[in-house]
Amino acid sequence: MLVNQISVFLENRSGRIKEFAGVLSKAGIKIIAMNIADTSDYGILRLITDNNRLAVEMLKQSGFNIASTDLIGIEIDNSNGILQDVLQILDEEEININYLYTYIKSDTGSTVILFKVDEVEQTLAKLKERNVNLANIL
């Protein structure tokens, strides 16, 4: 399944993540998954919320610099080797993963892996052909 992700570009300074979280909290938006990559000057905070449309609107109104992109989400249980099987499929299809992050679904305990790839539609098609369990995150 395609999962829309918000990327927020943050200055690397004390309190900036708190300001970001405050905007979402005041709007009643729940964070489902979040990851941050940083450098000495700025960070890219990537997240999935329960209402990305509203989150984008509120963050823009609050002066945050944001972008949206689509990720592929797969859902796996914690059995040994399942991630390796999915990675094998991507390798066989010569699909490069730009980055990924995970979260645990509280209702099922299964792991959702979110992949950023260049060839989104091709990757989705290949995973469906191989019966990979695509995630339904909301």
Secondary structure in CASP SS format (residue, H / E / C, confidence):
PFRMAT SS
TARGET T0000
AUTHOR 0000-0000-0000
METHOD secondary structure of the structure
MODEL  1
M C 1.00
L E 1.00
V E 1.00
N E 1.00
Q E 1.00
I E 1.00
S E 1.00
V E 1.00
F E 1.00
L E 1.00
E E 1.00
N C 1.00
R C 1.00
S C 1.00
G C 1.00
R H 1.00
I H 1.00
K H 1.00
E H 1.00
F H 1.00
A H 1.00
G H 1.00
V H 1.00
L H 1.00
S H 1.00
K H 1.00
A C 1.00
G C 1.00
I C 1.00
K C 1.00
I E 1.00
I E 1.00
A E 1.00
M E 1.00
N E 1.00
I E 1.00
A E 1.00
D E 1.00
T C 1.00
S C 1.00
D C 1.00
Y E 1.00
G E 1.00
I E 1.00
L E 1.00
R E 1.00
L E 1.00
I E 1.00
T E 1.00
D C 1.00
N C 1.00
N H 1.00
R H 1.00
L H 1.00
A H 1.00
V H 1.00
E H 1.00
M H 1.00
L H 1.00
K H 1.00
Q H 1.00
S C 1.00
G C 1.00
F C 1.00
N E 1.00
I E 1.00
A E 1.00
S E 1.00
T E 1.00
D E 1.00
L E 1.00
I E 1.00
G E 1.00
I E 1.00
E E 1.00
I E 1.00
D C 1.00
N C 1.00
S C 1.00
N C 1.00
G C 1.00
I H 1.00
L H 1.00
Q H 1.00
D H 1.00
V H 1.00
L H 1.00
Q H 1.00
I H 1.00
L H 1.00
D H 1.00
E H 1.00
E C 1.00
E C 1.00
I C 1.00
N C 1.00
I E 1.00
N E 1.00
Y E 1.00
L E 1.00
Y E 1.00
T E 1.00
Y E 1.00
I E 1.00
K C 1.00
S C 1.00
D C 1.00
T C 1.00
G C 1.00
S C 1.00
T E 1.00
V E 1.00
I E 1.00
L E 1.00
F E 1.00
K E 1.00
V E 1.00
D C 1.00
E C 1.00
V H 1.00
E H 1.00
Q H 1.00
T H 1.00
L H 1.00
A H 1.00
K H 1.00
L H 1.00
K H 1.00
E H 1.00
R C 1.00
N C 1.00
V C 1.00
N C 1.00
L E 1.00
A C 1.00
N C 1.00
I C 1.00
L C 1.00
END
